[in-house]
Amino acid sequence: MKLRGFTIVELLIVVVVIGILAAIVTVAYTGITTQAKTASTISELKAWHKLYELYKAQFGDYPDPVVGGDGPSNQDWCLGTGFPNSSCLSTNTASIYSVAESTGATIMTELAKVGTPPSNSSKWTVNSTTGPYVRLISGSYYRLETIIQSTDGCPGGTQTGWYGDAAYDHRQHCHIDLN
């Protein structure tokens, strides 16, 4: 009676096929999780936008974040709490772009008068940059911003901008202008 088994070539073919399938699944999973995180982050940015618009509808203007914010031009304020190192924009506390989350306390108090601020559970830190935050562009022209890790552009309802090199570090910010 002759016993028959697998040859080394047959075993190698099976191992290679399993490896190829594992690579395909890994790439697909990474893409799906990135898309889900982007959708969640943008959803929260839109919730901030709705809260700002509700405030404006009730009080006639956007909440005054109080002069003397933080950041590179003293015109940036964190939206929410729970940021890495208690900072938004740049979470590197040595950076001039680091904004203390406490600077947004006045905004949070004002927005709470018209609704519950989003939980910000979808904070995304990309190369030490984290959102969401609000930026005073000029006068009473504000921009709500957040960071996503993508090179595909921002989802509908938001506009795209970049920090650093888009091809290298993927720090894409999505924003909604308030004016």
Kinemage of the C-alpha trace (Angstrom):
@kinemage 1
@onewidth
@group {chain A} dominant
@subgroup {mainchain}
@vectorlist {calphas} color= white
{ca met a 1} P 0.000 0.000 0.000
{ca lys a 2} L 1.409 3.295 -1.147
{ca leu a 3} L 0.742 6.453 0.934
{ca arg a 4} L 0.252 9.586 -1.013
{ca gly a 5} L 0.980 13.104 0.363
{ca phe a 6} L 1.486 16.617 -0.839
{ca thr a 7} L 4.623 17.590 -2.688
{ca ile a 8} L 6.652 20.598 -1.655
{ca val a 9} L 5.540 22.442 -4.821
{ca glu a 10} L 1.860 21.919 -3.970
{ca leu a 11} L 2.424 23.198 -0.429
{ca leu a 12} L 4.279 26.275 -1.723
{ca ile a 13} L 1.448 27.079 -4.126
{ca val a 14} L -1.088 26.911 -1.300
{ca val a 15} L 1.069 29.166 0.918
{ca val a 16} L 1.470 31.732 -1.905
{ca val a 17} L -2.274 31.779 -2.625
{ca ile a 18} L -3.056 32.278 1.086
{ca gly a 19} L -0.488 35.108 1.224
{ca ile a 20} L -2.042 36.852 -1.776
{ca leu a 21} L -5.537 36.572 -0.289
{ca ala a 22} L -4.301 37.929 3.066
{ca ala a 23} L -2.710 40.929 1.333
{ca ile a 24} L -5.922 41.708 -0.554
{ca val a 25} L -8.011 41.500 2.617
{ca thr a 26} L -5.563 43.722 4.545
{ca val a 27} L -5.588 46.437 1.878
{ca ala a 28} L -9.391 46.340 1.608
{ca tyr a 29} L -9.799 46.509 5.410
{ca thr a 30} L -7.432 49.484 5.727
{ca gly a 31} L -9.314 51.376 3.021
{ca ile a 32} L -12.684 50.676 4.617
{ca thr a 33} L -11.574 51.766 8.090
{ca thr a 34} L -10.053 54.987 6.698
{ca gln a 35} L -13.283 55.765 4.835
{ca ala a 36} L -15.339 55.093 7.972
{ca lys a 37} L -13.137 57.328 10.132
{ca thr a 38} L -13.268 60.092 7.489
{ca ala a 39} L -17.070 59.868 7.350
{ca ser a 40} L -17.319 60.048 11.147
{ca thr a 41} L -14.914 62.991 11.372
{ca ile a 42} L -16.739 64.947 8.663
{ca ser a 43} L -20.089 64.137 10.261
{ca glu a 44} L -18.904 65.701 13.508
{ca leu a 45} L -17.573 68.765 11.648
{ca lys a 46} L -21.010 69.181 10.059
{ca ala a 47} L -22.604 68.847 13.516
{ca trp a 48} L -20.384 71.724 14.708
{ca his a 49} L -21.531 73.701 11.662
{ca lys a 50} L -25.205 73.095 12.492
{ca leu a 51} L -24.626 74.181 16.086
{ca tyr a 52} L -22.956 77.402 14.896
{ca glu a 53} L -25.819 78.103 12.487
{ca leu a 54} L -28.385 77.435 15.221
{ca tyr a 55} L -26.553 79.872 17.482
{ca lys a 56} L -26.529 82.514 14.738
{ca ala a 57} L -30.241 81.987 14.087
{ca gln a 58} L -31.053 82.455 17.768
{ca phe a 59} L -28.627 85.286 18.668
{ca gly a 60} L -28.045 87.019 15.313
{ca asp a 61} L -24.307 86.282 15.030
{ca tyr a 62} L -21.774 83.540 15.648
{ca pro a 63} L -20.425 83.186 19.196
{ca asp a 64} L -17.583 85.560 19.978
{ca pro a 65} L -14.626 83.378 20.941
{ca val a 66} L -13.139 86.275 22.933
{ca val a 67} L -10.175 88.196 21.610
{ca gly a 68} L -6.834 86.610 22.383
{ca gly a 69} L -7.159 83.062 21.139
{ca asp a 70} L -4.070 81.010 20.719
{ca gly a 71} L -2.092 79.733 17.780
{ca pro a 72} L 0.034 81.375 15.113
{ca ser a 73} L -2.127 84.454 14.658
{ca asn a 74} L -4.078 84.406 17.945
{ca gln a 75} L -7.176 83.507 15.964
{ca asp a 76} L -7.578 79.753 16.520
{ca trp a 77} L -9.715 78.015 19.129
{ca cys a 78} L -10.248 74.330 19.897
{ca leu a 79} L -13.733 72.869 19.539
{ca gly a 80} L -14.331 70.358 22.290
{ca thr a 81} L -12.067 68.669 24.803
{ca gly a 82} L -9.981 65.528 25.098
{ca phe a 83} L -7.256 66.488 22.622
{ca pro a 84} L -3.807 64.860 22.818
{ca asn a 85} L -1.595 66.959 25.141
{ca ser a 86} L -4.703 69.157 25.708
{ca ser a 87} L -3.989 70.908 22.396
{ca cys a 88} L -5.631 71.119 18.998
{ca leu a 89} L -4.257 72.218 15.640
{ca ser a 90} L -0.741 71.074 16.513
{ca thr a 91} L -0.616 68.658 19.435
{ca asn a 92} L 3.140 69.173 19.689
{ca thr a 93} L 3.209 71.493 22.706
{ca ala a 94} L 6.568 72.913 21.594
{ca ser a 95} L 5.055 74.129 18.315
{ca ile a 96} L 3.943 77.722 17.744
{ca tyr a 97} L 0.848 76.194 16.143
{ca ser a 98} L -0.162 74.415 19.338
{ca val a 99} L -3.519 75.702 20.630
{ca ala a 100} L -4.577 74.903 24.192
{ca glu a 101} L -8.022 73.305 24.317
{ca ser a 102} L -8.899 75.635 27.204
{ca thr a 103} L -8.974 78.550 24.709
{ca gly a 104} L -12.249 77.172 23.370
{ca ala a 105} L -14.016 77.221 26.759
{ca thr a 106} L -15.952 80.424 25.996
{ca ile a 107} L -17.105 79.074 22.641
{ca met a 108} L -18.206 75.809 24.246
{ca thr a 109} L -20.208 77.709 26.901
{ca glu a 110} L -21.917 79.842 24.267
{ca leu a 111} L -22.730 76.943 21.929
{ca ala a 112} L -24.144 74.930 24.837
{ca lys a 113} L -26.892 77.578 25.099
{ca val a 114} L -28.461 76.275 21.867
{ca gly a 115} L -27.598 72.572 21.868
{ca thr a 116} L -25.202 69.853 22.867
{ca pro a 117} L -21.761 70.132 21.262
{ca pro a 118} L -20.551 67.012 19.410
{ca ser a 119} L -18.530 64.524 21.415
{ca asn a 120} L -15.470 64.765 19.132
{ca ser a 121} L -14.921 61.047 19.420
{ca ser a 122} L -13.497 61.101 15.890
{ca lys a 123} L -10.436 63.260 16.563
{ca trp a 124} L -7.778 62.308 14.095
{ca thr a 125} L -4.133 63.161 14.672
{ca val a 126} L -2.016 63.192 11.529
{ca asn a 127} L 1.643 64.115 12.019
{ca ser a 128} L 0.813 65.933 15.286
{ca thr a 129} L -2.091 67.929 13.813
{ca thr a 130} L -5.546 67.394 15.362
{ca gly a 131} L -8.978 68.969 14.852
{ca pro a 132} L -11.636 70.190 15.094
{ca tyr a 133} L -10.946 73.842 15.689
{ca val a 134} L -12.367 77.185 14.594
{ca arg a 135} L -10.283 79.861 12.908
{ca leu a 136} L -11.080 83.552 12.578
{ca ile a 137} L -10.111 84.420 9.007
{ca ser a 138} L -11.060 88.117 9.113
{ca gly a 139} L -13.665 90.257 10.851
{ca ser a 140} L -16.567 87.894 11.532
{ca tyr a 141} L -15.553 85.336 8.893
{ca tyr a 142} L -14.872 82.030 10.608
{ca arg a 143} L -13.771 78.646 9.305
{ca leu a 144} L -14.476 75.322 11.037
{ca glu a 145} L -11.640 72.883 10.322
{ca thr a 146} L -10.682 69.299 11.050
{ca ile a 147} L -7.934 66.937 9.918
{ca ile a 148} L -8.312 63.719 7.947
{ca gln a 149} L -5.723 61.306 6.613
{ca ser a 150} L -6.426 61.064 2.929
{ca thr a 151} L -5.319 62.212 -0.489
{ca asp a 152} L -8.774 61.805 -2.035
{ca gly a 153} L -10.245 65.192 -1.143
{ca cys a 154} L -12.899 66.018 1.421
{ca pro a 155} L -16.400 64.559 1.294
{ca gly a 156} L -19.390 66.586 0.076
{ca gly a 157} L -20.277 69.733 1.960
{ca thr a 158} L -16.693 70.511 2.941
{ca gln a 159} L -13.747 72.087 1.190
{ca thr a 160} L -10.204 70.749 0.972
{ca gly a 161} L -6.926 72.290 2.082
{ca trp a 162} L -3.468 70.914 2.901
{ca tyr a 163} L -0.887 71.300 5.624
{ca gly a 164} L 2.599 70.392 4.545
{ca asp a 165} L 3.221 68.190 1.528
{ca ala a 166} L 0.068 66.386 0.360
{ca ala a 167} L 2.059 63.605 -1.281
{ca tyr a 168} L 4.253 63.085 1.772
{ca asp a 169} L 2.422 63.549 5.048
{ca his a 170} L -1.281 63.468 4.057
{ca arg a 171} L -2.353 66.201 6.521
{ca gln a 172} L -5.477 67.213 4.701
{ca his a 173} L -7.869 69.582 6.411
{ca cys a 174} L -11.503 69.782 5.542
{ca his a 175} L -13.285 73.011 6.324
{ca ile a 176} L -16.650 74.713 6.306
{ca asp a 177} L -16.718 78.483 6.017
{ca leu a 178} L -19.066 80.544 8.196
{ca asn a 179} L -19.870 84.043 7.028
